[in-house]
């Protein structure tokens, strides 16, 4: 190739491309292989319950109690209080996913059920199945 040719139509060809003896004035450092021991991190992740561990968290071994919302009771109270789905959602402060899962009758954390119950004026546990 000569200096007038281009690579990929836009980049000019440089005679030094691919040469190992290019000087960088110390800005470039060679990569080093580093051995990192991750056993402690793996043990910590496994103990927190995330990704299926045995502690607390969202994994399959989670110890956080779950339950279902009495959806019919919640809907009756919403009509009585003249609250729309969106109004109740905003009043609870829950994430959209958590609120929708609860209102669809799926298993959710007990705290999620109680937040919906509190927003409807109920005491703790009154909205649980």
C-alpha positions as CSV (number, residue, x, y, z in Angstrom):
1,X,0.0,0.0,0.0
2,X,1.1,3.5,-0.6
3,X,0.3,6.6,1.4
4,X,-2.6,7.6,-0.9
5,X,-4.7,4.6,-0.2
6,X,-7.3,4.4,2.5
7,X,-8.5,1.7,4.8
8,X,-12.3,1.1,4.8
9,X,-12.7,4.2,2.7
10,X,-12.3,6.8,5.4
11,X,-9.2,6.0,7.5
12,X,-5.9,7.0,5.9
13,X,-3.3,4.3,5.7
14,X,-0.2,5.0,7.8
15,X,3.2,3.4,7.2
16,X,3.6,2.6,10.9
17,X,0.4,0.6,11.2
18,X,1.1,-2.7,13.0
19,X,4.8,-2.0,13.8
20,X,5.9,-3.0,17.3
21,X,8.5,-0.3,17.6
22,X,6.1,2.7,17.8
23,X,7.1,5.1,20.6
24,X,4.3,6.4,22.7
25,X,6.1,8.7,25.2
26,X,5.0,6.6,28.2
27,X,1.3,7.0,27.7
28,X,0.8,3.4,26.8
29,X,1.5,0.6,29.3
30,X,1.8,-3.1,28.4
31,X,-1.0,-5.2,29.8
32,X,-0.2,-7.4,32.8
33,X,-1.9,-10.7,33.8
34,X,-3.2,-10.4,37.3
35,X,-4.5,-13.4,39.3
36,X,-7.5,-12.4,41.4
37,X,-8.9,-14.7,44.1
38,X,-12.7,-14.5,43.9
39,X,-13.5,-17.2,46.4
40,X,-14.4,-14.7,49.1
41,X,-16.7,-12.8,46.8
42,X,-18.4,-16.0,45.6
43,X,-19.0,-17.0,49.2
44,X,-20.5,-13.6,50.0
45,X,-22.8,-13.7,47.1
46,X,-23.9,-17.2,47.9
47,X,-24.7,-16.2,51.5
48,X,-26.8,-13.2,50.6
49,X,-29.5,-15.3,48.8
50,X,-29.1,-13.5,45.5
51,X,-28.7,-15.8,42.5
52,X,-30.2,-18.7,44.4
53,X,-28.2,-18.6,47.7
54,X,-29.5,-19.6,51.1
55,X,-29.7,-16.3,52.9
56,X,-32.1,-13.4,52.5
57,X,-32.7,-11.8,49.1
58,X,-34.5,-12.6,46.0
59,X,-33.0,-16.0,45.2
60,X,-34.7,-19.3,45.2
61,X,-33.5,-19.9,48.8
62,X,-35.0,-16.6,50.0
63,X,-36.2,-16.4,53.6
64,X,-38.4,-13.3,53.0
65,X,-42.1,-14.3,53.5
66,X,-44.4,-14.0,50.5
67,X,-48.1,-14.1,50.0
68,X,-50.9,-13.0,47.8
69,X,-53.3,-10.0,47.9
70,X,-57.0,-10.4,48.3
71,X,-57.6,-8.7,45.0
72,X,-61.4,-8.7,45.2
73,X,-61.2,-6.9,48.6
74,X,-58.7,-4.4,47.2
75,X,-60.8,-3.6,44.2
76,X,-63.9,-3.1,46.4
77,X,-62.0,-0.7,48.6
78,X,-60.6,1.1,45.6
79,X,-64.2,1.7,44.3
80,X,-65.4,2.7,47.7
81,X,-62.5,5.2,48.1
82,X,-62.9,6.3,44.4
83,X,-59.2,5.4,43.7
84,X,-58.1,4.4,40.3
85,X,-55.4,1.8,39.7
86,X,-52.9,4.6,39.1
87,X,-53.9,6.6,42.2
88,X,-53.4,3.5,44.4
89,X,-50.1,2.7,42.7
90,X,-48.8,6.2,43.4
91,X,-50.0,6.2,47.0
92,X,-48.2,2.9,47.8
93,X,-44.7,4.1,46.6
94,X,-44.0,0.6,45.2
95,X,-42.4,-0.1,41.9
96,X,-44.7,-0.6,38.9
97,X,-43.7,-4.3,38.6
98,X,-44.2,-5.1,42.3
99,X,-47.6,-3.3,42.4
100,X,-48.9,-5.0,39.2
101,X,-47.7,-8.4,40.3
102,X,-49.6,-7.9,43.6
103,X,-52.8,-6.8,41.9
104,X,-52.6,-9.7,39.5
105,X,-52.7,-12.1,42.5
106,X,-49.1,-13.3,42.1
107,X,-46.8,-14.1,45.1
108,X,-45.2,-11.0,46.3
109,X,-43.4,-10.0,49.5
110,X,-45.6,-9.5,52.6
111,X,-44.3,-5.9,52.9
112,X,-45.7,-5.2,49.4
113,X,-49.1,-6.5,50.4
114,X,-49.0,-4.4,53.6
115,X,-48.1,-1.2,51.7
116,X,-51.1,-1.7,49.5
117,X,-53.3,-2.4,52.6
118,X,-52.0,0.7,54.4
119,X,-52.7,2.8,51.2
120,X,-56.3,1.5,51.4
121,X,-56.6,2.3,55.1
122,X,-56.3,-1.3,56.4
123,X,-54.3,-2.7,59.3
124,X,-51.3,-4.9,58.8
125,X,-52.2,-8.3,57.4
126,X,-55.9,-7.5,56.5
127,X,-55.2,-7.7,52.7
128,X,-53.3,-11.0,52.8
129,X,-54.8,-14.3,51.5
